Amino acid sequence: MSQILHLTCSPRGTESHSRALSTAIVQRIVAVRPGATQIRRDLGVAPPDRIDGLYASALVAGQAEIGFSSPALDRSAAAIAELVAADMLVIGTPMHNFTVPAALKAWIDLVIRPFHTFAPGANGKVGLLPDKPVFVAIASGGHFHGEGAAQPDFLTPYLSAVLGCIGVRSVHFLPVQRTARATASDLEQQTHALLKRVDDILRHMGA
Ligand SMILES: Cc1cc2nc3c(=O)[nH]c(=O)nc-3n(C[C@H](O)[C@H](O)[C@H](O)COP(=O)(O)O)c2cc1C
């Protein structure tokens, strides 16, 4: 049976475009994988606490971290266990200042952890997780992706890099753009095209 980990990262609750799109993606997955279970974490509304000094020292200590204990290490262990148990990860995130919002960064700081999700190697980090499909529903007020992009994009390369370093490489970005100005029908058209892409990806996966 499939398990989906669904992270929503906007503080805007039910007003959020990225949350609406990621929820629709989860529904598409469940439609082709009946019985799939879902763990939902609303990071935008209840962000993980920032990492503390003990956590940072434990990570710097590397394999010697065994002697450390801190609430952040416990939160990290729980977040990693949820990520490992999931067959698919669905993230709904706004673009904030050209990159991921602080709430998603706080989750990333918990799950990208030496000797747990990656191993430091002579030629860089080696991922310890098996690959899994990731769908990233992004909402941006402006236009950052594709033809006519008018601002830098530190979000998609950053997420590809951090997930890639733990072994997760099948990352699909699905941006709904120009939310600040788009008409309802433009947003609807974008969403329709993005969900069609999700259906194609799922078909390709034989889901
Ligand atoms: C703090 C903050 C920073 C933002 N930075 C950007 C940005 O760099 N580029 C952009 O296109 N939109 C930016 N926006 C607009 C949001 O991306 C846009 O409102 C989006 O729809 C939010 O996603 P949501 O609807 O899921 O909450 C920003 C909004 C906030 C609140």
PDBQT file of the ligand as one rigid body, heavy atoms in Angstrom, charges set to zero:
ROOT
HETATM    1  C1  LIG A 301       7.161  37.118   2.166  1.00  0.00    +0.000 C 
HETATM    2  C2  LIG A 301       6.703  36.926   0.743  1.00  0.00    +0.000 A 
HETATM    3  C3  LIG A 301       7.647  36.889  -0.254  1.00  0.00    +0.000 A 
HETATM    4  C4  LIG A 301       7.233  36.699  -1.583  1.00  0.00    +0.000 A 
HETATM    5  N1  LIG A 301       8.185  36.602  -2.537  1.00  0.00    +0.000 NA
HETATM    6  C5  LIG A 301       7.812  36.364  -3.810  1.00  0.00    +0.000 A 
HETATM    7  C6  LIG A 301       8.804  36.210  -4.820  1.00  0.00    +0.000 A 
HETATM    8  O1  LIG A 301       9.999  36.261  -4.597  1.00  0.00    +0.000 OA
HETATM    9  N2  LIG A 301       8.371  35.983  -6.084  1.00  0.00    +0.000 N 
HETATM   10  C7  LIG A 301       7.043  35.898  -6.408  1.00  0.00    +0.000 A 
HETATM   11  O2  LIG A 301       6.727  35.667  -7.572  1.00  0.00    +0.000 OA
HETATM   12  N3  LIG A 301       6.082  36.028  -5.461  1.00  0.00    +0.000 NA
HETATM   13  C8  LIG A 301       6.435  36.249  -4.176  1.00  0.00    +0.000 A 
HETATM   14  N4  LIG A 301       5.478  36.359  -3.206  1.00  0.00    +0.000 N 
HETATM   15  C9  LIG A 301       4.067  36.155  -3.568  1.00  0.00    +0.000 C 
HETATM   16  C10 LIG A 301       3.642  34.717  -3.335  1.00  0.00    +0.000 C 
HETATM   17  O3  LIG A 301       4.515  33.802  -3.973  1.00  0.00    +0.000 OA
HETATM   18  C11 LIG A 301       2.220  34.503  -3.868  1.00  0.00    +0.000 C 
HETATM   19  O4  LIG A 301       1.326  35.309  -3.130  1.00  0.00    +0.000 OA
HETATM   20  C12 LIG A 301       1.781  33.057  -3.810  1.00  0.00    +0.000 C 
HETATM   21  O5  LIG A 301       0.511  32.921  -4.367  1.00  0.00    +0.000 OA
HETATM   22  C13 LIG A 301       1.766  32.565  -2.367  1.00  0.00    +0.000 C 
HETATM   23  O6  LIG A 301       1.446  31.197  -2.347  1.00  0.00    +0.000 OA
HETATM   24  P1  LIG A 301       0.119  30.703  -1.621  1.00  0.00    +0.000 P 
HETATM   25  O7  LIG A 301      -1.028  31.238  -2.458  1.00  0.00    +0.000 OA
HETATM   26  O8  LIG A 301       0.208  29.233  -1.658  1.00  0.00    +0.000 OA
HETATM   27  O9  LIG A 301       0.116  31.281  -0.245  1.00  0.00    +0.000 OA
HETATM   28  C14 LIG A 301       5.854  36.553  -1.896  1.00  0.00    +0.000 A 
HETATM   29  C15 LIG A 301       4.911  36.620  -0.862  1.00  0.00    +0.000 A 
HETATM   30  C16 LIG A 301       5.338  36.793   0.440  1.00  0.00    +0.000 A 
HETATM   31  C17 LIG A 301       4.299  36.834   1.535  1.00  0.00    +0.000 C 
ENDROOT
TORSDOF 0
